[in-house]
Amino acid sequence: MSNMNTPPINSQSKDRQFQNELTTIFQYLQENVCTASMLSEATGIKQKNICRYKRDLEAQGHLKELYRNYCKTTGFKAWYITTDKTKFPSGLTQYNLFNHD
């Protein structure tokens, strides 16, 4: 049974939501260094979505993991991340154990 009061979700509204969340995350991380859990708490974006956006931004070179420390939200060790390129580590090479090139 369909709910007549709920508009169908079309791909255009999903794309707009994706872009809004991605922009929010990018801008927040320009001003703050935090974990994904702290970011989720601050922005209201689901952590599952943040992990996907984090992966995409990292692959594009717009996000870096800075250091691993205890998260202020969960109390567990986690990566602190940023999109502020002035805070990116320089001269460090990170090796991929699974890349056999």
C-alpha positions as CSV (number, residue, x, y, z in Angstrom):
1,M,0.0,0.0,0.0
2,S,1.5,3.3,-1.1
3,N,1.4,6.4,1.1
4,M,-0.3,9.2,-1.0
5,N,1.3,12.0,1.1
6,T,4.9,11.0,0.5
7,P,6.4,12.2,-2.8
8,P,8.4,9.6,-4.7
9,I,12.1,9.9,-4.3
10,N,13.7,10.6,-7.6
11,S,17.3,10.5,-8.5
12,Q,17.5,14.3,-8.8
13,S,16.5,14.8,-5.1
14,K,19.0,12.1,-4.1
15,D,21.7,13.8,-6.1
16,R,20.9,17.1,-4.4
17,Q,21.0,15.5,-1.0
18,F,24.4,13.9,-1.8
19,Q,25.8,17.2,-3.0
20,N,24.4,19.1,0.1
21,E,25.9,16.5,2.5
22,L,29.2,16.4,0.6
23,T,29.5,20.2,0.7
24,T,28.6,20.3,4.4
25,I,31.3,17.7,5.2
26,F,33.9,19.4,3.1
27,Q,33.2,22.9,4.6
28,Y,33.1,21.6,8.2
29,L,36.4,19.8,7.8
30,Q,38.0,23.0,6.4
31,E,37.5,24.6,9.8
32,N,37.7,21.5,12.1
33,V,39.8,18.4,12.6
34,C,37.7,15.6,13.9
35,T,36.8,11.9,13.6
36,A,33.9,10.6,11.5
37,S,31.8,10.1,14.6
38,M,32.4,13.6,15.8
39,L,31.6,14.9,12.3
40,S,28.3,12.9,12.3
41,E,27.4,14.4,15.7
42,A,28.2,17.9,14.6
43,T,26.5,17.8,11.2
44,G,23.6,15.3,11.7
45,I,24.8,13.3,8.7
46,K,24.7,9.6,9.2
47,Q,28.1,8.1,9.8
48,K,27.6,5.5,7.1
49,N,27.2,8.3,4.6
50,I,30.3,10.1,6.0
51,C,32.4,7.0,5.5
52,R,31.4,6.9,1.8
53,Y,32.1,10.7,1.3
54,K,35.4,10.4,3.2
55,R,36.5,7.6,0.8
56,D,35.5,9.7,-2.2
57,L,37.2,12.9,-1.0
58,E,40.3,11.0,0.0
59,A,40.6,9.4,-3.5
60,Q,40.3,12.8,-5.0
61,G,43.1,14.2,-2.8
62,H,40.7,16.6,-0.9
63,L,40.8,14.8,2.5
64,K,43.6,13.4,4.6
65,E,43.8,11.4,7.8
66,L,46.1,13.3,10.1
67,Y,46.6,11.2,13.2
68,R,45.0,8.4,15.2
69,N,43.8,9.2,18.7
70,Y,40.8,8.7,21.0
71,C,37.6,10.0,19.6
72,K,35.8,12.5,21.9
73,T,32.4,11.0,20.9
74,T,33.0,7.3,21.1
75,G,36.1,7.0,23.3
76,F,37.7,4.6,20.8
77,K,40.8,5.2,18.7
78,A,40.0,6.7,15.3
79,W,41.5,8.8,12.6
80,Y,41.2,12.5,12.8
81,I,40.6,14.0,9.4
82,T,40.6,17.3,7.6
83,T,40.1,18.9,4.1
84,D,42.3,21.9,5.0
85,K,45.3,21.3,2.7
86,T,47.5,23.5,4.9
87,K,47.2,20.8,7.6
88,F,48.0,17.9,5.2
89,P,51.2,16.0,6.1
90,S,54.0,16.7,3.7
91,G,56.8,14.4,2.6
92,L,55.2,11.2,4.0
93,T,54.8,8.2,1.8
94,Q,52.0,5.8,2.7
95,Y,52.5,2.3,1.4
96,N,49.7,0.1,0.2
97,L,50.3,-3.5,1.4
98,F,48.0,-4.8,-1.3
99,N,49.4,-3.0,-4.3
100,H,51.9,-5.2,-6.0
101,D,53.0,-2.8,-8.8
